[in-house]
Amino acid sequence: MFLTTYEPQVYFSYIRSAACPGNWQEPEPPYEHKDVEYTRACEAKNLGPVSGPNRQRDLCTFCTISLDQEEVFRTKVYDKSVSPFYGEDFYFEIPRPFQCLSFYVYAKSVFQRDLPVGKVSIRKDDLCKYSGKEHWLSLQPVDPNSEVQGKVHLEMRLNEVITENGSVGQHLVVRIIECQELPLISGQNCDPYATVSLVGPARSDQKKTKVKKKTSNPHFEETFFFEVTRSSSYSKKSHFQVEEEDIEKLEIKVDLWNNENLAQDVFLGETRVPVKILRNDHIHKAWYLLQPKGNGSKSKSDDLGSLRLKLTYIEDTVLPSACYTPLCNLLLKSPDVKPISASAAHILGDIYRERYEAVLPMVRLLLHHNRFVPFVSAVAALELDNTQEANTIFRGNSLATRCIDDMMKIVGKNYLAVTLKPVIDEICESNKTCEIDPVKLKEGDNVEVNKENLQGYVQKVFSSITQSSSTCPPLMCDVFRSLRHLACKRFPADPHVQYSAVSSFVFLRFFAVAVLSPHSFQLRSHHPDPEIARTLTLISKTIQTLGSWGSLSKKLSSFKETYMYDFFKSFQEDKCIEKVKKFLDEISSNVSKESSGLEDAVVLKEGEVQKRAQGRKRLGKKNFKKRWLRVTNRELSYHKQKGKEALCTINVKNIKAVEKLDESAFNRKNMFQVVHSEKPLYVQAGNCVEASEWLEVLGQVSRCNEGRLATFHPSNYTGGAWQCCKNQSNNAPGCKPCTTTMLANLQLDIDCDRETERIFSLLSSNDTKLQDMEDACASMAVYQGPQREQEEYSKFTIQEPKETFQTLKQLRNVMEELQRQHNIRNDTTAQYGSLNNPIVGKTS
């Protein structure tokens, strides 16, 4: 099993405002911390029995991904295999700090709870060790005593006490202040309490806090007293000191539990603090991470099987926007640099020829600032200058093709959903057999029926594509129009090159790839079953050939398989060519697409949530119901189920604020509110990742609305008052400033500071190649003899060495300044024992 994505720029974000809850505050640094991760769950092997060896053959398993103890993704169930291939891709933005990224394998049970087979847990600090490579990792047992998360805030001090008979003793005072980020229990906030014990060789005094109801962030504020030692009389010691042998052996143990009332209480975590820490400081106050109880059960991990994982983890620190202005400006002026090979953007692509994902942040930055079309046109012109035959244009993995590939994935995401998703869903759900390879036919299959099924699917996909020109994004049309013009200019004698230049991208690199791998383009949530995957492969091959430009004989010769040759001959050549030509003309014509004034509704996000009913009592399960929430660029709606009619629709122009809701409002985590012209809509997301995504999308779609609120209430109005500020007026202005929504492209979801930081990281990690390029430029500028091919020159595209050298020097200067800003940041780390840098305590 391994974690990955088709688009390798996905971020775990640590949002600064979320790091300092309650009244406790730490100085806020002028930067944000971002972690990039993409993950693929690939396969498991030799899974062990769940309840005895006879259960192996019936093992139906699935895999989940969790941040600490909060599940954020799960694969589909794979039937009856002890070595299942999951092959699932996941990418997401993490909106909170975390300790561990964990992968659990469960055996699916019909009549009882799903049973854990084993898990793989990777601490955040260790993720870099596994980044970028596949690893087989042994499954470890799932022990309830090891499933912990959260942190506790403690204060300890020693007090001198005089007894009634005049003797003096020492009391240890332990104050348990609060906890943060305790896990959910069965999807709900827990009912936590703490036990505080003074533990030594011959003693164990235990005290207990009150139970806090329905909260993962309990505030206890309880103080406990423990007698440490007692001297014979007060007169013998003017300043009492704890005896050496006692201080070395005593420790405070804090255990967190969930109160289960009628059942056995659930262990949430523990921490141990040695009393000797008070030797130098009579008062000790710090945050501690909760730890597992002991080491859990000891069983051989080999008995449980193993998982294959691939994950990529990149940690970036995003500085204030002003720090990135010089580098950003240098990249954005790239389209105007002559020759284009001397530009900063081209240099980045040149030194990262082997790494496909390195171009993506540059593409996103150029897209956001409307500089992509002139840049890619200049790069494509450079590539065409070096192309000798018209039938080979844009066939290699060049900078131009990489940029256009990334652009189509980003800009064409919704276009694909509108064009292909309905027919892809039909193919995956109807599950008709379409195998036409005689070698792969199963017993009882009718090849003629299968051909008919396949032909029907191909016709639907082909028609959906060729009739979709009106919904093709204008930016894609601009790029295709430019490619068409450049191809005609380079090969004026070839009448077909204007079409092949466009079809090589829109059919071969866009639609055919999306049909082949719909999960990678978010057209399906999971990998298709093997039989469906085979059907999609056959459809993709046919669409690729139908969309390519050339004679029928050339198309037929592209098939190595006889059965595909026979199948393709059933299509009418003239009609197909006519439809393809018309479609290519429409998406690459010289007439720019004008907006009709009525923007098509595009689904930005949808999913299952818990929605609070309006006008009911504050507490109680009946107040929350499962609903299907859906937001487009026009409206927000919720439905009883997916596909059902909307129960309520809110025009996005009427949204006044979208904000987090305090956990205390309804004793639930991951809640947010949509404030509009009527009563606020209170929604609980499934996990922290989902909540963050809803807040981002809704915040962006309503960012420019008139009448947006400047303040909001982070809690609800009940009992005649707002619970946050106790104001009794239902119409009272909010008591907390609204979140400032950063300017971003809603459709493209681009954060320019983040992309520029990523580019800086890429350039910094390849400083050696930059230096090699500088040396090559210097050598070429000095050498006056005839042009010759040298090894150091052939590594790079250097047309004008002086201009390229000048750009490299500018890059070097801005990178040195950015590095200096990062060095300043690195000197201001959070204090050990603070909320943002808690102490890892001892375990039992």
N, C-alpha and C positions, 0 to 999 in steps of 0.2 A: 504494500500500500504506500502511495506517495502523494505528496501535496504539490500542486502546480497550477498554472493558469495559462491560457493561450496568450494573455496580455500581461507581460511581466512587470507591471508597475502598480502594485497594490500595497496599500499602506496600513500599518497598525499605527494609530494616532493616539498620542497622549495629550488630552486636552487640558490646558492649564487650569481652567476654572473648575474642573472636576477633581483636581488633585488636593484641594483644600476645603473639605466640607466642614459644616458646622461653624463654630466661632474661631477655630484654630486657623491661623494663617502663617504662611511662610513667604518670605520675600519672593515676588514673582519675577522670574528671569525674563529678559527681553527676547525670548526665543521659544520655539516649540520643538518637541522631540517627536520624531516620526520614525517608525520602523516599517520597512518594506518586507512583505512575506507573500509568497504564493506557494501553494501546496497541492500535491496530487496524492490521493489515496489509491494505490495501485493494486496490491495483492497481499494475500496471507497464505501461509503454507503450514501444513501439519498441525492444524488446530487441534487442541486437546479436547477431551470429553468434558461436557458440562456436568453431567451427573452419572458417571460410569462409562465404561468403554462401549457399551451397547448403543450409546447415544450418538456416536461419531457419524455413522452412516446417514443419520437423519438431521444433521446439523445444517440449519438455515441461518445464515449470519448476516449482520450488517455492521458497519463501522461508524462511529461518531467522532466528532472533533470538539474538544472542549477547551475553553479558556478557564483555567483552574477547574472549578466544578460546574461551570455554566456551559451547557451544550449549545454550540452555535451552528453546527451542520451535521447531517447524517447521510450516509449512502442509502441506496435502496437495498432491499433484502435479496440475498443470493441463495438460491435453493440448493440444499443437500450436497454440500461440498466441504471437505476439510481443507481445501486449498483454493478458496474463491479468488477471482480476479475482480477487484472493485473498479479500478481505472477511473476514479472520479476526480474532477478538478474543483478546487475551491479557492476563492480569493475574496478578501474582505478587509475592511478597515476597523481596527480595534479602537474603541473610544475610551478605554480605561487601562490603567496599569494591570499587569498580570504577573503571576509567578511561574506558571507552567502551561505549556501547550501539550494537551494529552489526546491520545487516540485510544478509544475503547472498542473492542470487538464484543458484540452481544450475540447470543443465540436467540433467535426469534421463538417466542412461545405463544401458542394460541389461547390457552386457558389460564395462564398465570403471567406474572411479570417476566419480562425478558431477562435472561440470565447472563451475567458477564462471563466471557471466556478469559479475557485478560486485557492488559492495557500497556501502552508505551507512553511514558511521561518524559518530556524534555523541559528542563528549567530554562527560563528566558536567557539566563547568562550563558547557557550551553548551546543555544540555537545556532550561533555562528559556526560551531564545530561541524554541524551537519548540513550547512548551507551549500546548495549548488550540486550536490551529488546524491546518488541513490544509496540507501543503506538498508540492509536487513537488520531489524532490531527485534530482540526476543521479547515476547509478551511476558509481562509480570502479573502476578496475582492481584486481583482487585480486593483489597482489604478495607473494610469500612473504617478502621482506625487510621488508615493512611490517606483517606480522602478528605483533605483539609484545605482551607484557604482563609485568608483574612489576616487581620493584625489587631493587636490590643495595645492600649495606651495605659501605662502603669506609672505610679509614683511610689517610691519607697524612702523611708527615713528612719533613723534611730532616735528614740526619745528616752531620756533618763527619768526614772520614776522612783519616788520615795514611798515606801510602804508605811503602814500604821506603826510598826515597831521600830521605825527609823532606819531600816536597811534600804539599800538602793539597788535597783535593778534596771534592766534595759528592755524596753519594748520596741519591737519592730512594727512600724506603722505602714501598712500597704493600702494604697488607694487605687482601686480599679476605676478608671475614668470612663473609657468608652472602647468600643470595637468598631472596626470598619470592614466592609466587604465580606461578611459571613455568607456562606453558601445558601442557595435556595433549598428547601426541603419539599420534594414532590412538586416542584414548580412554584412554590409559594414561599414568602418570607418565613423565617423560623421564629420560634419562641425561645430566645436564648437566655441562659443564665450562666454564671461563672462560679466555680469553686476555687477558693484560694487556700493553699496549704503551705505550712512551714514544715519542711521535710528534712530530717536528719537521721543519723544512724539509729537512734533510739526514740524517735518521736515523729509524729505526723499529726499535726493539729490542722483541722480543716474547717473552713467557714464558707458560707454560700451567699450569693447575692439574690435579689429578687428576680423573678422571671419578667422579662420584657416581651410584650406581645407583638407579634407580627412585624418584625424589623430585622434587617440585616446590618444595621448600623446602630446598635443599642448604646444609649448613654446610661451608664450605671451610677457613676458618682457615689460610690460606696467605699467606706474606710473600715479596715479591720486591724485589730491589735493582737500581736503575738508576743508572749514573754520569751525573751531570748536567753538571758542569764540573770543570776541574782547573787550579789555579794553578801558577806556576813554582816557588815554594818556600813552605814553611810560615812562614818568618821574615818574609815581606813583609806578611802579614795576620794580625793577632791574632784577628780575628773574620771568618770567611769569609762573603762575601755573594755570592749568585748574580748574575751579570752581567745587566744590564737587558735586552739584546737577546735573551738566551736565555730568560729567564723569560716573556717576552711570547709566544714562539713555541712553547714546549713544552706538551704536554698528555698526560694519561694517558687511554688509550682501553681500555675494558673491554668485551669481546664475550662473550656467552653463547651456547653451542652445545649441541645435542643430539647425542651420540655415536651414529652409526648403524652402526658397525662396518664392514659390507661396502658400504654405500651412502654417498652424500655426506651429510656432517653438515648438520643443519638449524639455520639461524640463529634465535636466540631473542630477540635484542635487544642494544642497546649503549648505553653512556653515555660521555661525554667530559668530563673535568675539567681545566681549565687549571692548570698548575703554579703560576701567579702567585697562586693562591688562598692559597699558603703565605707570601706576603710578610709578612702581619701575624701570622698564627698559624703556628707551626712544626709544629703538629699539626692536621690537619683530619679530622674523622670525621663521616660523614653518610650518610643513605639517598638513593639516586637512583632515579628512574623509568627503566626501560629504554625506549629510543627506537628507531624504525625506522632501518634503514640507508639513509642518504640520503633521498631523497624517493620511492623506488620507481621503477617504470617510468613514463615519461611517455607517456600515450596520451590521445587525445581522449575525454573522458567522454561527449560527445554520441553517440559511436558505440555506446555500451553501453546506452542507454535511460535511463529514470528511474522512480522509485517515488513513489507518493503515500502519505504517512504522516500519521497523526493521533495525537499522543501528548499526554498530560497529565502534567506533572511538578510535584509540590508537595513542598517540603522543609520538614519540621517538626522541631523540637527538643523532645523530650518530657522534661519536668522531673520531679523526684521527685513521688510521689503527693500529698504534703502540700500542694504548691503549687496543686493543682487542687481541693482540697476546697471552698473558698468558691464557685467558679463551679459546680462539680458540685452542691452543695447548693441553690444558687439555681435551677438548672434542674430538679432533682428535686422541688422543692416546687411546680412549675408546676401540676400537677393540682388543688392545693388553693387556688389563687389565684382570687378572685372579683372581677371576671369573668375568664374564662380569657384574654381578649385582653390583659390586663395582666400576664400571666406572661412569664417570660424565654424559655421555649421558644416561645411563640406569637410573641413579638417577633422571634425569629430567623427563623421562617418568614415573617413579615410583610415583613421587609426584604429577603428573598431570594425573592420571588414568582417571579422570572424564572429562577432557577437551581434546577432540579429536584434536583440532587445535594446542595444545601446542607442539606436536611432529614435526610439519611441518618445523619450522626454523632449527631444528637439522638435519632433513633429507636433507634439501637443502644444509646445510653446509657440511655434510658428502659426498653428491653427488659431490659437487664442487671439493673436495679434493680427490676423488676416494677412500673413506674410507667406503662407504656405504655397499658394499657386505660383507666384513669381519665382520662388526658390526652386520648386520641383520642375518648373518649366525650364529654368536655366540648367539644372542638373540633367534633365532628360535630353536637352539639346547637346550637352557635352557627350552623353552616351551615344546619341545618334551619329555624332561626328566620327565616332570610332566604330560604327556598325557598317559592315561592307555589303551585306545582303538584306533585302527587305523582309525576307521570310524568317529572319532571326531576331527581329527587333524586340527588345524588352523580354527576352527569354531567360536571361541570366539573373543571378542574385546580386544586382548592382545597388548602389545607393538610391537611384531613382525608383527602382521597383520596390525596395524595402520601404521607402517613404510613402509610396502610393498604397502599398499593402496596409501599412499602419493607419493611414488616413481613412481608407475604406472601412476598416474594422471599427474605427472611432465614429466617423461621421455617418456610416451606413448602418449602424446598429439597428435603429428603428425602421429603416428602409427594409432591411432583411426581415424583421419581425412582421411587418405589414405584408410583404410579398410572399415569404416562404412559410411562416409559422403555421398558418391554417392547413396547408397541404402536408407539411411535415408531421403535424399532429395526427392528421388522418392516416398517414402511412404507418406511424408508430402504433396507433391504437387499433386500426383495423386488422393488422397482422396477417395480411394476405401473403401467400407464398409466391415469390417471384424468381426463383432460381431457374436459370436457363442453361447452365453448364451441365451437360450430360454426366460428367464425372461426379458432380456434387448433388445430383438428384436423389431424394430419399425414396424409399419404397412406397409406391402408391401415388407419387407425384405425377401430374400430367403436364408435360413441358409446354403444350399448346395453351393450356389454361394459364400457366405461369407467364408465358409470353404476353398473353392478353392482359394479365394483371400489371405486369411491368410496363407495357405500352400505355396503359391507362394512366399510371402514375407519372410516367415521363411526359405525357401530353399535358397533364395538369401543372406540373412544375414548369415546363417550357412555356405554357400559356401565361402562367402567373408572372414569369420573368418578362416576356416580350410585351406584356400589357401593362407593365409597371412604370413606364417612362415618366408619367406625370408625378409620381411620388419619389423619383430619384432626387436626392439632395442636390440643391444648386451648386454646392461646392464641388461635389463629384462631377457634375456636368461641366463646370469650369475647367477642371483638370482634364477631363476627356476631350473637351474642345481644343485645349492647348496641345495635347498629345497628337490629336488628329492633324492639326495645322503643322506641327513640327515634322511629322512623318511625311506629309505631302511635300513639304519643302525639301526634305532630305532625299526622297525618292520620287521625283515628279513624274517619272515615266510609268510608275506602277499604280494602276487605278484601284487596287485592292488594299494598299497599305494603310489608307486612311481608316479602314474598318478593322484590320487586324491589329492596329496599334491600340484600339479601344477594347476589342473583344479579348485580347490577351490579358487584360486586367479584369473587366467586369464579368466575363464568363469563367475564364480559367482560374483566376486568383480570388474571385469573390463568391459568385453563386455556386460554382461547382464544389469549392472547398466547404462552404456552409452546408450544402446538402450532405456531403460526406461526413462532416463532423458537427452536427447541429448543437451539441452540448457546448462546444467551444465558443459558439457565437450566442450563447444564452437563448437558443431557440427551444431547447429541451433542458430540463433540470438534471437529467442523468444520462449516462452513456446508454445507447440503445442495446437491446439484446443482440446476440450474435446473428440471428436470422434477420432482424431488422437492419443491422449494420451492413449485412451482405446486400440487401435490397437497396439501401442508400448508396452503396458503392457502385452498383450497376446503373442506378439513375444518374449518379454524378459523372460516370464515364460517358454516358450518352449525352448529357447536357453539355459537357465539355466539348464533345465532338460536334454537336449541333451548333454550338456557339462559335466555334473556330471558323476562320475565314479561308475559303479555298474550294476547289472542286470536290464533287462527291467521291471521285476516285482517290483523291489524296486523303480524304477523311476516312474512307474505308481501309486504306493502307495503314492507318495509324493503329488499327486493331490487330493485335497478335493472336487473339482468340477467335477461332472460327465461329463460335456461337454468337459473339458480339457482332461479327461481320454480317452474319445472316439476319440478326435482329435489326441492325441499323438499316439494312436495305428496305425494311418495311416502311420507312418514313419517306414521304414525298419531298424530294430534294428542292424543287422549285418553290413550294409553299414555305418550307422552313427557311430557305435563304431569304425569301422576300420578307418574312417576319423578322428575322434577325437584322437585316439591312434597315428596315423601318425603325426598329428599336434603337439600333446604334445611331442612326441619324437623329432621332429625337433626343437622345441623351448627350449628343456631342455637336449639336447644330450651332450655327453662328449667332442664333438668337438667344439671348440670355433668358432664363426662366424668370418670369415675373410672378410675384406673390399675388394670389387671387384675393388677398385681403382676409380670407377665411382660412386660418391655419388648420391643417388636419390634426385631429385629436391623436396624440401620441401617448401611449401608456408609459409612464415614467417609473412606476413601482406599484406592485400589488402583492397582497399576501394576507394570511390569516392573523387576526389580532383578537384581543379581548377588549370590547368596548363597554363603557359604563352606560347604563340606561339613564335617561334624563329624568330628573325630578323625583328620584327615590331616596330612601334613607341612605345614610353615609356608609354603613357597613353591611356586609352580607353578600353571599355568593350570587344571589339573584340580581344584584346590581350590575354584574358583568356577564356579557354573553359573547360567544364566539361570532365574529363577523368577518367577512371578506372585504378588506379595505383596498381601494383602488384610486390612484391619483394619475390624472393626465395633465397635459398642459392647459386644459380648460376647466376641469372640475375634480373635486374630491367626492367620492361616494363610498358608501358601505352597503353590503349585500348580505343576505342570510347565508348564501353559499356562493362559491365561484360559478359564474355563468347565470346566476339568478338576477332578476330585476333589482334595481337599486331601491333600498329602503329609504335612503336619504341622499340628496345631492347638494353639494356646496360649491358654488362658483368660486374658483380660486381667486378671483378679483375681490371677493368679499372676506378673504382671510386677513385678519389684522395682526396676528402673532402666532408663532409656533414655538413652544418652549417646553423644557423639561418640567415635570411635576415632582415635587418633593415626595419622597417615599412615605412620609408620615401622612400625606393626604388621604390615601386609601390603604396604607400598609401593604403596598405593592411596589416592586422594583420595575425599572424600565418603562415608566409611564411618561407620556407627554400629552400636551393639550393643544388643541387647535381653536384659537379664539377667533370667532367670526361675528356676524351681525346678530346671531341669536345666542343661545346658551353655549358655553364652551364644550367642545367635544373632547372627552377624556378617553385616552387609548392606552392600552398596555401591549407593548411589543413582546415577541417571544423570547428575546435575549438582548443583550447590550448592543450587539452588532446591528440587529434589526432596528432597534430604537434610534441609533445614530443615523442609519440610512434614511429612515422616515423623516427625522428632523432636518437632515441635509436637503432632501428633495423638496419637502414642503416649504422649507425656508427659502430655497432658491426660486421656486415657482411663484411665491408671493412677495418676493423681495422688493419689487417696484410698485406694489399696490398703494393707491392713495388711502390715507387714513390709517396707516400702520401705527400700532401703539409704540410709545416710547418706554412704557413700564408695564409690568404684568404682575399677577399674583401667583407665586409658586405653589400655593395650596388651594383648597377649595372653600366655597362658601357654605357653611352649615351651622345650624344652631344659632342663626341670627348674626353671624360674624364670619369674616375671613379668618381662617385658622392660622395664616402666616403673620398677619399684622394686627388681628383682633378688631379691625375696623368693622363697624356694624352696618355700614351702608353697602348694599349690594352693588351699587354703581361707583364705588370709591375707586380712584385711580390706583394702578398697581403700586406695589411697595418695592419692586426690584426692577432695575433697568433691563430692557429686552436685549437679547443677544444680537450683536451686530453681525449681519450676514455679509460675508465677504463677496465682492463682485466676482462672479464666476459664470462661465458659459453653462447654462442648465443642461443643454443637450449633450455637451462634450465633457462636462464635469472636470474642468481643468483648473488646477491651482498652480499659478505661474511660479511662485516662490519655491514650491516643492519641486517642480520640474527643473528649475534652474539649479537648485541644490543638487539634484540628481546628476545633472550634467557636470557640475563642479566635481562631484565625487568620482565620476567616470574619468574625467580628464586627470584628476589628481592620481588616480590609481594607475594611469598609463603615462606617467611622466617620462619614462624611458623612451617611449615611441615619439613623444613630442620633441625630446632632445635629438633623437635620430633624424626627425624630419627637419629640424633646424640645421643640423650638420649637413644634411643632403642639400638644403637650399644654399647654404654658404658655399659648399663645394661647387655647385652648379653655377653660382654667380661669379665665382673667381675663375673657373675653368674657361678658357677662351678657344679651345680647340674644337674640332668637329663633334657633333652630337653623338653620344655613344650610350649604349645601354649598360648601366652598372647596377649591381645588386641592390645597393642602398637607395638608388633612385626608383627602381621598379616596385619598391614597397609602397610608394605613395604616388598620388596624382599631382605633379608639380609642373604647371605650365609656365608660370612666371615666378621664378625663385625669389626675386626681391619683394614682390607684393606678398607672397606666402610667408616669407621670413618676417615681414613687418606685422602681419596678423598674428603669427606665433609669439612675437614679442609682446603684443598687446594682451594676448591670452595669458601669457606668463605673469604680467603685471597684475591683472585683475584677480588671478588665482592666488597670488601671494597675499594680496590684501584680504581676500576672503578667508584664507588660512589664518591670517593674523586675527580676524574676528572670531574664528572658531577657537583659537588658542585662548583668547580672553574668556570665552564662554566656559572652556574646560577648567579654568581656575576657580569657578564658582559652583562647585558641586554641593548638593544638599548635605547638611550635617548628618553624621551617622547617628541614628536613633530618632531622626525626625520622621514625619509622616511619609515623606517621599523617599526616605532611605532608612527603613526600619532595620532593627537588629535581628539577626538570625539567632534565636535562642538555642539553648541546649535541648536535646530530646532525651527521653527516658531510655 
